[in-house]
């Protein structure tokens, strides 16, 4: 979790510097849903993004 929050801060919060709580929530949501879950590769699932891993899982089950 420390690594995740570190990357969130560096790649999103510090880069955009939100001024309101709503902006901070939006930045966090966009980072998690649009970058972290769809693009960023994870070592535990074979260097795939969670979206790619989930898609492969559903294809295997079909």
PDBQT receptor file of N, H, CA, C and O in Angstrom, charges set to zero:
ATOM      1  N   UNK A   1       0.825  -1.193   0.000  1.00  0.00    +0.000 N 
ATOM      2  CA  UNK A   1       0.000   0.000   0.000  1.00  0.00    +0.000 C 
ATOM      3  C   UNK A   1       0.865   1.251   0.000  1.00  0.00    +0.000 C 
ATOM      4  O   UNK A   1       0.509   2.249  -0.625  1.00  0.00    +0.000 OA
ATOM      5  N   UNK A   2       1.979   1.209   0.683  1.00  0.00    +0.000 N 
ATOM      6  H   UNK A   2       2.268   0.398   1.191  1.00  0.00    +0.000 HD
ATOM      7  CA  UNK A   2       2.855   2.379   0.697  1.00  0.00    +0.000 C 
ATOM      8  C   UNK A   2       3.314   2.722  -0.712  1.00  0.00    +0.000 C 
ATOM      9  O   UNK A   2       3.343   3.892  -1.095  1.00  0.00    +0.000 OA
ATOM     10  N   UNK A   3       3.666   1.716  -1.471  1.00  0.00    +0.000 N 
ATOM     11  H   UNK A   3       3.642   0.766  -1.160  1.00  0.00    +0.000 HD
ATOM     12  CA  UNK A   3       4.112   1.929  -2.843  1.00  0.00    +0.000 C 
ATOM     13  C   UNK A   3       2.993   2.533  -3.687  1.00  0.00    +0.000 C 
ATOM     14  O   UNK A   3       3.233   3.445  -4.479  1.00  0.00    +0.000 OA
ATOM     15  N   UNK A   4       1.781   2.033  -3.521  1.00  0.00    +0.000 N 
ATOM     16  H   UNK A   4       1.586   1.292  -2.878  1.00  0.00    +0.000 HD
ATOM     17  CA  UNK A   4       0.635   2.551  -4.273  1.00  0.00    +0.000 C 
ATOM     18  C   UNK A   4       0.418   4.027  -3.968  1.00  0.00    +0.000 C 
ATOM     19  O   UNK A   4       0.287   4.836  -4.887  1.00  0.00    +0.000 OA
ATOM     20  N   UNK A   5       0.377   4.387  -2.683  1.00  0.00    +0.000 N 
ATOM     21  H   UNK A   5       0.483   3.730  -1.937  1.00  0.00    +0.000 HD
ATOM     22  CA  UNK A   5       0.128   5.781  -2.325  1.00  0.00    +0.000 C 
ATOM     23  C   UNK A   5       1.274   6.686  -2.756  1.00  0.00    +0.000 C 
ATOM     24  O   UNK A   5       1.053   7.846  -3.106  1.00  0.00    +0.000 OA
ATOM     25  N   UNK A   6       2.477   6.171  -2.732  1.00  0.00    +0.000 N 
ATOM     26  H   UNK A   6       2.656   5.230  -2.447  1.00  0.00    +0.000 HD
ATOM     27  CA  UNK A   6       3.617   6.940  -3.212  1.00  0.00    +0.000 C 
ATOM     28  C   UNK A   6       3.452   7.262  -4.691  1.00  0.00    +0.000 C 
ATOM     29  O   UNK A   6       3.650   8.405  -5.102  1.00  0.00    +0.000 OA
ATOM     30  N   UNK A   7       3.090   6.257  -5.498  1.00  0.00    +0.000 N 
ATOM     31  H   UNK A   7       2.930   5.329  -5.164  1.00  0.00    +0.000 HD
ATOM     32  CA  UNK A   7       2.910   6.470  -6.941  1.00  0.00    +0.000 C 
ATOM     33  C   UNK A   7       1.723   7.408  -7.199  1.00  0.00    +0.000 C 
ATOM     34  O   UNK A   7       1.786   8.262  -8.084  1.00  0.00    +0.000 OA
ATOM     35  N   UNK A   8       0.647   7.247  -6.428  1.00  0.00    +0.000 N 
ATOM     36  H   UNK A   8       0.596   6.554  -5.710  1.00  0.00    +0.000 HD
ATOM     37  CA  UNK A   8      -0.519   8.126  -6.575  1.00  0.00    +0.000 C 
ATOM     38  C   UNK A   8      -0.110   9.577  -6.366  1.00  0.00    +0.000 C 
ATOM     39  O   UNK A   8      -0.491  10.451  -7.144  1.00  0.00    +0.000 OA
ATOM     40  N   UNK A   9       0.652   9.831  -5.332  1.00  0.00    +0.000 N 
ATOM     41  H   UNK A   9       0.962   9.121  -4.700  1.00  0.00    +0.000 HD
ATOM     42  CA  UNK A   9       1.080  11.198  -5.045  1.00  0.00    +0.000 C 
ATOM     43  C   UNK A   9       1.983  11.744  -6.140  1.00  0.00    +0.000 C 
ATOM     44  O   UNK A   9       1.775  12.853  -6.632  1.00  0.00    +0.000 OA
ATOM     45  N   UNK A  10       2.977  10.967  -6.515  1.00  0.00    +0.000 N 
ATOM     46  H   UNK A  10       3.146  10.066  -6.116  1.00  0.00    +0.000 HD
ATOM     47  CA  UNK A  10       3.952  11.440  -7.494  1.00  0.00    +0.000 C 
ATOM     48  C   UNK A  10       3.326  11.622  -8.873  1.00  0.00    +0.000 C 
ATOM     49  O   UNK A  10       3.545  12.646  -9.520  1.00  0.00    +0.000 OA
ATOM     50  N   UNK A  11       2.552  10.644  -9.326  1.00  0.00    +0.000 N 
ATOM     51  H   UNK A  11       2.375   9.812  -8.800  1.00  0.00    +0.000 HD
ATOM     52  CA  UNK A  11       2.029  10.667 -10.687  1.00  0.00    +0.000 C 
ATOM     53  C   UNK A  11       0.767  11.490 -10.851  1.00  0.00    +0.000 C 
ATOM     54  O   UNK A  11       0.407  11.838 -11.975  1.00  0.00    +0.000 OA
ATOM     55  N   UNK A  12       0.084  11.813  -9.760  1.00  0.00    +0.000 N 
ATOM     56  H   UNK A  12       0.377  11.531  -8.847  1.00  0.00    +0.000 HD
ATOM     57  CA  UNK A  12      -1.183  12.515  -9.903  1.00  0.00    +0.000 C 
ATOM     58  C   UNK A  12      -1.269  13.761  -9.033  1.00  0.00    +0.000 C 
ATOM     59  O   UNK A  12      -1.389  14.871  -9.551  1.00  0.00    +0.000 OA
ATOM     60  N   UNK A  13      -1.210  13.591  -7.735  1.00  0.00    +0.000 N 
ATOM     61  H   UNK A  13      -1.113  12.689  -7.314  1.00  0.00    +0.000 HD
ATOM     62  CA  UNK A  13      -1.473  14.699  -6.816  1.00  0.00    +0.000 C 
ATOM     63  C   UNK A  13      -0.426  15.801  -6.932  1.00  0.00    +0.000 C 
ATOM     64  O   UNK A  13      -0.781  16.968  -7.090  1.00  0.00    +0.000 OA
ATOM     65  N   UNK A  14       0.853  15.455  -6.857  1.00  0.00    +0.000 N 
ATOM     66  H   UNK A  14       1.142  14.506  -6.729  1.00  0.00    +0.000 HD
ATOM     67  CA  UNK A  14       1.891  16.481  -6.927  1.00  0.00    +0.000 C 
ATOM     68  C   UNK A  14       1.947  17.134  -8.304  1.00  0.00    +0.000 C 
ATOM     69  O   UNK A  14       2.281  18.313  -8.418  1.00  0.00    +0.000 OA
ATOM     70  N   UNK A  15       1.627  16.384  -9.337  1.00  0.00    +0.000 N 
ATOM     71  H   UNK A  15       1.356  15.426  -9.244  1.00  0.00    +0.000 HD
ATOM     72  CA  UNK A  15       1.678  16.921 -10.697  1.00  0.00    +0.000 C 
ATOM     73  C   UNK A  15       0.566  17.944 -10.945  1.00  0.00    +0.000 C 
ATOM     74  O   UNK A  15       0.796  18.950 -11.616  1.00  0.00    +0.000 OA
ATOM     75  N   UNK A  16      -0.621  17.705 -10.418  1.00  0.00    +0.000 N 
ATOM     76  H   UNK A  16      -0.808  16.888  -9.872  1.00  0.00    +0.000 HD
ATOM     77  CA  UNK A  16      -1.767  18.581 -10.684  1.00  0.00    +0.000 C 
ATOM     78  C   UNK A  16      -2.100  19.537  -9.543  1.00  0.00    +0.000 C 
ATOM     79  O   UNK A  16      -2.714  20.576  -9.784  1.00  0.00    +0.000 OA
ATOM     80  N   UNK A  17      -1.725  19.230  -8.349  1.00  0.00    +0.000 N 
ATOM     81  H   UNK A  17      -1.226  18.386  -8.153  1.00  0.00    +0.000 HD
ATOM     82  CA  UNK A  17      -1.959  20.037  -7.147  1.00  0.00    +0.000 C 
ATOM     83  C   UNK A  17      -3.398  20.533  -7.037  1.00  0.00    +0.000 C 
ATOM     84  O   UNK A  17      -3.681  21.696  -7.322  1.00  0.00    +0.000 OA
ATOM     85  N   UNK A  18      -4.299  19.658  -6.628  1.00  0.00    +0.000 N 
ATOM     86  H   UNK A  18      -4.069  18.712  -6.396  1.00  0.00    +0.000 HD
ATOM     87  CA  UNK A  18      -5.707  20.051  -6.490  1.00  0.00    +0.000 C 
ATOM     88  C   UNK A  18      -5.876  21.112  -5.397  1.00  0.00    +0.000 C 
ATOM     89  O   UNK A  18      -5.126  21.139  -4.421  1.00  0.00    +0.000 OA
ATOM     90  N   UNK A  19      -6.867  21.978  -5.579  1.00  0.00    +0.000 N 
ATOM     91  H   UNK A  19      -7.476  21.955  -6.372  1.00  0.00    +0.000 HD
ATOM     92  CA  UNK A  19      -7.114  23.043  -4.606  1.00  0.00    +0.000 C 
ATOM     93  C   UNK A  19      -8.349  22.788  -3.759  1.00  0.00    +0.000 C 
ATOM     94  O   UNK A  19      -8.529  23.420  -2.718  1.00  0.00    +0.000 OA
ATOM     95  N   UNK A  20      -9.198  21.874  -4.193  1.00  0.00    +0.000 N 
ATOM     96  H   UNK A  20      -9.051  21.361  -5.039  1.00  0.00    +0.000 HD
ATOM     97  CA  UNK A  20     -10.390  21.543  -3.415  1.00  0.00    +0.000 C 
ATOM     98  C   UNK A  20     -10.427  20.041  -3.153  1.00  0.00    +0.000 C 
ATOM     99  O   UNK A  20      -9.733  19.256  -3.800  1.00  0.00    +0.000 OA
ATOM    100  N   UNK A  21     -11.242  19.676  -2.202  1.00  0.00    +0.000 N 
ATOM    101  H   UNK A  21     -11.806  20.313  -1.676  1.00  0.00    +0.000 HD
ATOM    102  CA  UNK A  21     -11.408  18.264  -1.875  1.00  0.00    +0.000 C 
ATOM    103  C   UNK A  21     -11.987  17.499  -3.061  1.00  0.00    +0.000 C 
ATOM    104  O   UNK A  21     -11.586  16.366  -3.327  1.00  0.00    +0.000 OA
ATOM    105  N   UNK A  22     -12.921  18.112  -3.766  1.00  0.00    +0.000 N 
ATOM    106  H   UNK A  22     -13.246  19.032  -3.550  1.00  0.00    +0.000 HD
ATOM    107  CA  UNK A  22     -13.542  17.470  -4.931  1.00  0.00    +0.000 C 
ATOM    108  C   UNK A  22     -12.514  17.206  -6.027  1.00  0.00    +0.000 C 
ATOM    109  O   UNK A  22     -12.540  16.147  -6.654  1.00  0.00    +0.000 OA
ATOM    110  N   UNK A  23     -11.611  18.152  -6.264  1.00  0.00    +0.000 N 
ATOM    111  H   UNK A  23     -11.590  19.012  -5.754  1.00  0.00    +0.000 HD
ATOM    112  CA  UNK A  23     -10.558  17.953  -7.254  1.00  0.00    +0.000 C 
ATOM    113  C   UNK A  23      -9.644  16.800  -6.846  1.00  0.00    +0.000 C 
ATOM    114  O   UNK A  23      -9.227  16.006  -7.689  1.00  0.00    +0.000 OA
ATOM    115  N   UNK A  24      -9.339  16.710  -5.568  1.00  0.00    +0.000 N 
ATOM    116  H   UNK A  24      -9.678  17.355  -4.883  1.00  0.00    +0.000 HD
ATOM    117  CA  UNK A  24      -8.484  15.626  -5.071  1.00  0.00    +0.000 C 
ATOM    118  C   UNK A  24      -9.169  14.276  -5.264  1.00  0.00    +0.000 C 
ATOM    119  O   UNK A  24      -8.533  13.312  -5.689  1.00  0.00    +0.000 OA
ATOM    120  N   UNK A  25     -10.461  14.204  -4.954  1.00  0.00    +0.000 N 
ATOM    121  H   UNK A  25     -10.978  14.987  -4.609  1.00  0.00    +0.000 HD
ATOM    122  CA  UNK A  25     -11.216  12.964  -5.161  1.00  0.00    +0.000 C 
ATOM    123  C   UNK A  25     -11.219  12.582  -6.643  1.00  0.00    +0.000 C 
ATOM    124  O   UNK A  25     -11.031  11.415  -6.989  1.00  0.00    +0.000 OA
ATOM    125  N   UNK A  26     -11.431  13.569  -7.509  1.00  0.00    +0.000 N 
ATOM    126  H   UNK A  26     -11.584  14.516  -7.227  1.00  0.00    +0.000 HD
ATOM    127  CA  UNK A  26     -11.460  13.311  -8.948  1.00  0.00    +0.000 C 
ATOM    128  C   UNK A  26     -10.113  12.812  -9.455  1.00  0.00    +0.000 C 
ATOM    129  O   UNK A  26     -10.054  11.880 -10.257  1.00  0.00    +0.000 OA
ATOM    130  N   UNK A  27      -9.028  13.435  -8.986  1.00  0.00    +0.000 N 
ATOM    131  H   UNK A  27      -9.077  14.192  -8.335  1.00  0.00    +0.000 HD
ATOM    132  CA  UNK A  27      -7.690  13.002  -9.387  1.00  0.00    +0.000 C 
ATOM    133  C   UNK A  27      -7.419  11.572  -8.952  1.00  0.00    +0.000 C 
ATOM    134  O   UNK A  27      -6.888  10.770  -9.720  1.00  0.00    +0.000 OA
ATOM    135  N   UNK A  28      -7.786  11.258  -7.712  1.00  0.00    +0.000 N 
ATOM    136  H   UNK A  28      -8.217  11.910  -7.088  1.00  0.00    +0.000 HD
ATOM    137  CA  UNK A  28      -7.569   9.900  -7.200  1.00  0.00    +0.000 C 
ATOM    138  C   UNK A  28      -8.385   8.894  -7.991  1.00  0.00    +0.000 C 
ATOM    139  O   UNK A  28      -7.874   7.832  -8.344  1.00  0.00    +0.000 OA
ATOM    140  N   UNK A  29      -9.645   9.207  -8.276  1.00  0.00    +0.000 N 
ATOM    141  H   UNK A  29     -10.060  10.070  -7.988  1.00  0.00    +0.000 HD
ATOM    142  CA  UNK A  29     -10.505   8.312  -9.041  1.00  0.00    +0.000 C 
ATOM    143  C   UNK A  29      -9.929   8.078 -10.437  1.00  0.00    +0.000 C 
ATOM    144  O   UNK A  29      -9.833   6.939 -10.894  1.00  0.00    +0.000 OA
ATOM    145  N   UNK A  30      -9.548   9.163 -11.107  1.00  0.00    +0.000 N 
ATOM    146  H   UNK A  30      -9.626  10.088 -10.736  1.00  0.00    +0.000 HD
ATOM    147  CA  UNK A  30      -8.999   9.034 -12.456  1.00  0.00    +0.000 C 
ATOM    148  C   UNK A  30      -7.714   8.218 -12.452  1.00  0.00    +0.000 C 
ATOM    149  O   UNK A  30      -7.503   7.388 -13.337  1.00  0.00    +0.000 OA
ATOM    150  N   UNK A  31      -6.862   8.446 -11.469  1.00  0.00    +0.000 N 
ATOM    151  H   UNK A  31      -7.034   9.120 -10.751  1.00  0.00    +0.000 HD
ATOM    152  CA  UNK A  31      -5.609   7.700 -11.392  1.00  0.00    +0.000 C 
ATOM    153  C   UNK A  31      -5.881   6.207 -11.222  1.00  0.00    +0.000 C 
ATOM    154  O   UNK A  31      -5.285   5.379 -11.910  1.00  0.00    +0.000 OA
ATOM    155  N   UNK A  32      -6.774   5.874 -10.312  1.00  0.00    +0.000 N 
ATOM    156  H   UNK A  32      -7.258   6.546  -9.753  1.00  0.00    +0.000 HD
ATOM    157  CA  UNK A  32      -7.053   4.460 -10.026  1.00  0.00    +0.000 C 
ATOM    158  C   UNK A  32      -7.776   3.795 -11.188  1.00  0.00    +0.000 C 
ATOM    159  O   UNK A  32      -7.358   2.735 -11.655  1.00  0.00    +0.000 OA
ATOM    160  N   UNK A  33      -8.850   4.404 -11.653  1.00  0.00    +0.000 N 
ATOM    161  H   UNK A  33      -9.190   5.265 -11.273  1.00  0.00    +0.000 HD
ATOM    162  CA  UNK A  33      -9.688   3.762 -12.670  1.00  0.00    +0.000 C 
ATOM    163  C   UNK A  33      -9.134   3.858 -14.088  1.00  0.00    +0.000 C 
ATOM    164  O   UNK A  33      -9.305   2.931 -14.880  1.00  0.00    +0.000 OA
ATOM    165  N   UNK A  34      -8.478   4.959 -14.415  1.00  0.00    +0.000 N 
ATOM    166  H   UNK A  34      -8.339   5.712 -13.772  1.00  0.00    +0.000 HD
ATOM    167  CA  UNK A  34      -8.034   5.138 -15.802  1.00  0.00    +0.000 C 
ATOM    168  C   UNK A  34      -6.585   4.741 -16.027  1.00  0.00    +0.000 C 
ATOM    169  O   UNK A  34      -6.241   4.302 -17.124  1.00  0.00    +0.000 OA
ATOM    170  N   UNK A  35      -5.739   4.877 -15.040  1.00  0.00    +0.000 N 
ATOM    171  H   UNK A  35      -6.020   5.234 -14.148  1.00  0.00    +0.000 HD
ATOM    172  CA  UNK A  35      -4.335   4.538 -15.238  1.00  0.00    +0.000 C 
ATOM    173  C   UNK A  35      -3.973   3.245 -14.512  1.00  0.00    +0.000 C 
ATOM    174  O   UNK A  35      -3.520   2.288 -15.140  1.00  0.00    +0.000 OA
ATOM    175  N   UNK A  36      -4.167   3.214 -13.214  1.00  0.00    +0.000 N 
ATOM    176  H   UNK A  36      -4.535   3.992 -12.705  1.00  0.00    +0.000 HD
ATOM    177  CA  UNK A  36      -3.682   2.095 -12.413  1.00  0.00    +0.000 C 
ATOM    178  C   UNK A  36      -4.348   0.774 -12.806  1.00  0.00    +0.000 C 
ATOM    179  O   UNK A  36      -3.667  -0.243 -12.930  1.00  0.00    +0.000 OA
ATOM    180  N   UNK A  37      -5.637   0.778 -12.997  1.00  0.00    +0.000 N 
ATOM    181  H   UNK A  37      -6.191   1.605 -12.896  1.00  0.00    +0.000 HD
ATOM    182  CA  UNK A  37      -6.343  -0.473 -13.306  1.00  0.00    +0.000 C 
ATOM    183  C   UNK A  37      -6.335  -0.834 -14.784  1.00  0.00    +0.000 C 
ATOM    184  O   UNK A  37      -6.522  -2.004 -15.120  1.00  0.00    +0.000 OA
ATOM    185  N   UNK A  38      -6.127   0.119 -15.672  1.00  0.00    +0.000 N 
ATOM    186  H   UNK A  38      -5.975   1.069 -15.399  1.00  0.00    +0.000 HD
ATOM    187  CA  UNK A  38      -6.230  -0.162 -17.102  1.00  0.00    +0.000 C 
ATOM    188  C   UNK A  38      -4.888  -0.193 -17.817  1.00  0.00    +0.000 C 
ATOM    189  O   UNK A  38      -4.739  -0.920 -18.799  1.00  0.00    +0.000 OA
ATOM    190  N   UNK A  39      -3.910   0.571 -17.355  1.00  0.00    +0.000 N 
ATOM    191  H   UNK A  39      -4.030   1.162 -16.557  1.00  0.00    +0.000 HD
ATOM    192  CA  UNK A  39      -2.658   0.714 -18.091  1.00  0.00    +0.000 C 
ATOM    193  C   UNK A  39      -1.474   0.127 -17.342  1.00  0.00    +0.000 C 
ATOM    194  O   UNK A  39      -0.688  -0.631 -17.912  1.00  0.00    +0.000 OA
ATOM    195  N   UNK A  40      -1.345   0.466 -16.094  1.00  0.00    +0.000 N 
ATOM    196  H   UNK A  40      -1.983   1.082 -15.631  1.00  0.00    +0.000 HD
ATOM    197  CA  UNK A  40      -0.161   0.103 -15.331  1.00  0.00    +0.000 C 
ATOM    198  C   UNK A  40      -0.056  -1.414 -15.163  1.00  0.00    +0.000 C 
ATOM    199  O   UNK A  40      -1.022  -2.076 -14.785  1.00  0.00    +0.000 OA
ATOM    200  N   UNK A  41       1.131  -1.953 -15.449  1.00  0.00    +0.000 N 
ATOM    201  H   UNK A  41       1.916  -1.415 -15.757  1.00  0.00    +0.000 HD
ATOM    202  CA  UNK A  41       1.350  -3.400 -15.344  1.00  0.00    +0.000 C 
ATOM    203  C   UNK A  41       1.678  -3.778 -13.901  1.00  0.00    +0.000 C 
ATOM    204  O   UNK A  41       2.315  -3.015 -13.175  1.00  0.00    +0.000 OA
ATOM    205  N   UNK A  42       1.236  -4.960 -13.502  1.00  0.00    +0.000 N 
ATOM    206  H   UNK A  42       0.719  -5.580 -14.092  1.00  0.00    +0.000 HD
ATOM    207  CA  UNK A  42       1.450  -5.456 -12.142  1.00  0.00    +0.000 C 
ATOM    208  C   UNK A  42       2.250  -6.762 -12.199  1.00  0.00    +0.000 C 
ATOM    209  O   UNK A  42       1.946  -7.652 -12.993  1.00  0.00    +0.000 OA
ATOM    210  N   UNK A  43       3.259  -6.862 -11.362  1.00  0.00    +0.000 N 
ATOM    211  H   UNK A  43       3.506  -6.139 -10.717  1.00  0.00    +0.000 HD
ATOM    212  CA  UNK A  43       4.127  -8.037 -11.388  1.00  0.00    +0.000 C 
ATOM    213  C   UNK A  43       3.402  -9.298 -10.921  1.00  0.00    +0.000 C 
ATOM    214  O   UNK A  43       3.678 -10.384 -11.432  1.00  0.00    +0.000 OA
ATOM    215  N   UNK A  44       2.500  -9.182  -9.982  1.00  0.00    +0.000 N 
ATOM    216  H   UNK A  44       2.275  -8.301  -9.567  1.00  0.00    +0.000 HD
ATOM    217  CA  UNK A  44       1.828 -10.358  -9.420  1.00  0.00    +0.000 C 
ATOM    218  C   UNK A  44       0.913 -11.067 -10.413  1.00  0.00    +0.000 C 
ATOM    219  O   UNK A  44       0.576 -12.235 -10.220  1.00  0.00    +0.000 OA
ATOM    220  N   UNK A  45       0.516 -10.380 -11.459  1.00  0.00    +0.000 N 
ATOM    221  H   UNK A  45       0.790  -9.432 -11.616  1.00  0.00    +0.000 HD
ATOM    222  CA  UNK A  45      -0.380 -10.998 -12.448  1.00  0.00    +0.000 C 
ATOM    223  C   UNK A  45       0.297 -11.088 -13.807  1.00  0.00    +0.000 C 
ATOM    224  O   UNK A  45      -0.338 -10.923 -14.848  1.00  0.00    +0.000 OA
ATOM    225  N   UNK A  46       1.589 -11.352 -13.777  1.00  0.00    +0.000 N 
ATOM    226  H   UNK A  46       2.105 -11.487 -12.931  1.00  0.00    +0.000 HD
ATOM    227  CA  UNK A  46       2.327 -11.612 -15.004  1.00  0.00    +0.000 C 
ATOM    228  C   UNK A  46       2.618 -10.388 -15.844  1.00  0.00    +0.000 C 
ATOM    229  O   UNK A  46       2.615 -10.463 -17.073  1.00  0.00    +0.000 OA
ATOM    230  N   UNK A  47       2.867  -9.269 -15.203  1.00  0.00    +0.000 N 
ATOM    231  H   UNK A  47       2.869  -9.208 -14.204  1.00  0.00    +0.000 HD
ATOM    232  CA  UNK A  47       3.186  -8.018 -15.899  1.00  0.00    +0.000 C 
ATOM    233  C   UNK A  47       2.082  -7.594 -16.872  1.00  0.00    +0.000 C 
ATOM    234  O   UNK A  47       2.353  -7.125 -17.977  1.00  0.00    +0.000 OA
ATOM    235  N   UNK A  48       0.855  -7.768 -16.442  1.00  0.00    +0.000 N 
ATOM    236  H   UNK A  48       0.634  -8.150 -15.544  1.00  0.00    +0.000 HD
ATOM    237  CA  UNK A  48      -0.311  -7.340 -17.213  1.00  0.00    +0.000 C 
ATOM    238  C   UNK A  48      -1.063  -6.306 -16.399  1.00  0.00    +0.000 C 
ATOM    239  O   UNK A  48      -0.922  -6.241 -15.178  1.00  0.00    +0.000 OA
ATOM    240  N   UNK A  49      -1.858  -5.501 -17.076  1.00  0.00    +0.000 N 
ATOM    241  H   UNK A  49      -1.972  -5.554 -18.068  1.00  0.00    +0.000 HD
ATOM    242  CA  UNK A  49      -2.726  -4.577 -16.347  1.00  0.00    +0.000 C 
ATOM    243  C   UNK A  49      -3.900  -5.390 -15.789  1.00  0.00    +0.000 C 
ATOM    244  O   UNK A  49      -4.244  -6.431 -16.348  1.00  0.00    +0.000 OA
ATOM    245  N   UNK A  50      -4.513  -4.932 -14.702  1.00  0.00    +0.000 N 
ATOM    246  H   UNK A  50      -4.233  -4.086 -14.248  1.00  0.00    +0.000 HD
ATOM    247  CA  UNK A  50      -5.671  -5.650 -14.181  1.00  0.00    +0.000 C 
ATOM    248  C   UNK A  50      -6.782  -5.806 -15.210  1.00  0.00    +0.000 C 
ATOM    249  O   UNK A  50      -7.458  -6.834 -15.238  1.00  0.00    +0.000 OA
ATOM    250  N   UNK A  51      -6.976  -4.806 -16.050  1.00  0.00    +0.000 N 
ATOM    251  H   UNK A  51      -6.427  -3.971 -16.027  1.00  0.00    +0.000 HD
ATOM    252  CA  UNK A  51      -8.016  -4.908 -17.090  1.00  0.00    +0.000 C 
ATOM    253  C   UNK A  51      -7.685  -6.013 -18.082  1.00  0.00    +0.000 C 
ATOM    254  O   UNK A  51      -8.566  -6.785 -18.459  1.00  0.00    +0.000 OA
ATOM    255  N   UNK A  52      -6.422  -6.101 -18.514  1.00  0.00    +0.000 N 
ATOM    256  H   UNK A  52      -5.706  -5.474 -18.207  1.00  0.00    +0.000 HD
ATOM    257  CA  UNK A  52      -6.011  -7.164 -19.440  1.00  0.00    +0.000 C 
ATOM    258  C   UNK A  52      -6.138  -8.538 -18.791  1.00  0.00    +0.000 C 
ATOM    259  O   UNK A  52      -6.601  -9.488 -19.422  1.00  0.00    +0.000 OA
ATOM    260  N   UNK A  53      -5.733  -8.638 -17.549  1.00  0.00    +0.000 N 
ATOM    261  H   UNK A  53      -5.356  -7.866 -17.037  1.00  0.00    +0.000 HD
ATOM    262  CA  UNK A  53      -5.806  -9.903 -16.824  1.00  0.00    +0.000 C 
ATOM    263  C   UNK A  53      -7.264 -10.364 -16.696  1.00  0.00    +0.000 C 
ATOM    264  O   UNK A  53      -7.570 -11.539 -16.901  1.00  0.00    +0.000 OA
ATOM    265  N   UNK A  54      -8.145  -9.442 -16.362  1.00  0.00    +0.000 N 
ATOM    266  H   UNK A  54      -7.896  -8.488 -16.196  1.00  0.00    +0.000 HD
ATOM    267  CA  UNK A  54      -9.556  -9.776 -16.215  1.00  0.00    +0.000 C 
ATOM    268  C   UNK A  54     -10.143 -10.206 -17.563  1.00  0.00    +0.000 C 
ATOM    269  O   UNK A  54     -10.921 -11.158 -17.627  1.00  0.00    +0.000 OA
ATOM    270  N   UNK A  55      -9.777  -9.513 -18.626  1.00  0.00    +0.000 N 
ATOM    271  H   UNK A  55      -9.146  -8.739 -18.575  1.00  0.00    +0.000 HD
ATOM    272  CA  UNK A  55     -10.279  -9.868 -19.953  1.00  0.00    +0.000 C 
ATOM    273  C   UNK A  55      -9.820 -11.273 -20.347  1.00  0.00    +0.000 C 
ATOM    274  O   UNK A  55     -10.615 -12.056 -20.866  1.00  0.00    +0.000 OA
ATOM    275  N   UNK A  56      -8.555 -11.600 -20.108  1.00  0.00    +0.000 N 
ATOM    276  H   UNK A  56      -7.909 -10.963 -19.687  1.00  0.00    +0.000 HD
ATOM    277  CA  UNK A  56      -8.046 -12.941 -20.408  1.00  0.00    +0.000 C 
ATOM    278  C   UNK A  56      -8.772 -13.990 -19.584  1.00  0.00    +0.000 C 
ATOM    279  O   UNK A  56      -9.067 -15.077 -20.079  1.00  0.00    +0.000 OA
ATOM    280  N   UNK A  57      -9.058 -13.670 -18.332  1.00  0.00    +0.000 N 
ATOM    281  H   UNK A  57      -8.818 -12.787 -17.930  1.00  0.00    +0.000 HD
ATOM    282  CA  UNK A  57      -9.779 -14.602 -17.448  1.00  0.00    +0.000 C 
ATOM    283  C   UNK A  57     -11.145 -14.919 -18.030  1.00  0.00    +0.000 C 
ATOM    284  O   UNK A  57     -11.530 -16.085 -18.109  1.00  0.00    +0.000 OA
ATOM    285  N   UNK A  58     -11.887 -13.883 -18.443  1.00  0.00    +0.000 N 
ATOM    286  H   UNK A  58     -11.574 -12.935 -18.379  1.00  0.00    +0.000 HD
ATOM    287  CA  UNK A  58     -13.227 -14.087 -18.979  1.00  0.00    +0.000 C 
ATOM    288  C   UNK A  58     -13.192 -14.845 -20.308  1.00  0.00    +0.000 C 
ATOM    289  O   UNK A  58     -14.093 -15.631 -20.601  1.00  0.00    +0.000 OA
ATOM    290  N   UNK A  59     -12.167 -14.611 -21.097  1.00  0.00    +0.000 N 
ATOM    291  H   UNK A  59     -11.435 -13.973 -20.859  1.00  0.00    +0.000 HD
ATOM    292  CA  UNK A  59     -12.032 -15.337 -22.356  1.00  0.00    +0.000 C 
ATOM    293  C   UNK A  59     -11.785 -16.821 -22.098  1.00  0.00    +0.000 C 
ATOM    294  O   UNK A  59     -12.309 -17.670 -22.819  1.00  0.00    +0.000 OA
ATOM    295  N   UNK A  60     -10.987 -17.142 -21.067  1.00  0.00    +0.000 N 
ATOM    296  H   UNK A  60     -10.562 -16.452 -20.481  1.00  0.00    +0.000 HD
ATOM    297  CA  UNK A  60     -10.718 -18.539 -20.742  1.00  0.00    +0.000 C 
ATOM    298  C   UNK A  60     -11.959 -19.233 -20.209  1.00  0.00    +0.000 C 
ATOM    299  O   UNK A  60     -12.156 -20.424 -20.453  1.00  0.00    +0.000 OA
ATOM    300  N   UNK A  61     -12.795 -18.507 -19.486  1.00  0.00    +0.000 N 
ATOM    301  H   UNK A  61     -12.635 -17.540 -19.288  1.00  0.00    +0.000 HD
ATOM    302  CA  UNK A  61     -13.993 -19.089 -18.902  1.00  0.00    +0.000 C 
ATOM    303  C   UNK A  61     -15.109 -19.294 -19.931  1.00  0.00    +0.000 C 
ATOM    304  O   UNK A  61     -16.008 -20.110 -19.724  1.00  0.00    +0.000 OA
ATOM    305  N   UNK A  62     -15.048 -18.562 -21.020  1.00  0.00    +0.000 N 
ATOM    306  H   UNK A  62     -14.318 -17.900 -21.188  1.00  0.00    +0.000 HD
ATOM    307  CA  UNK A  62     -16.129 -18.634 -22.028  1.00  0.00    +0.000 C 
ATOM    308  C   UNK A  62     -16.044 -19.862 -22.880  1.00  0.00    +0.000 C 
ATOM    309  O   UNK A  62     -16.878 -20.058 -23.764  1.00  0.00    +0.000 OA
TER     310      UNK A  62
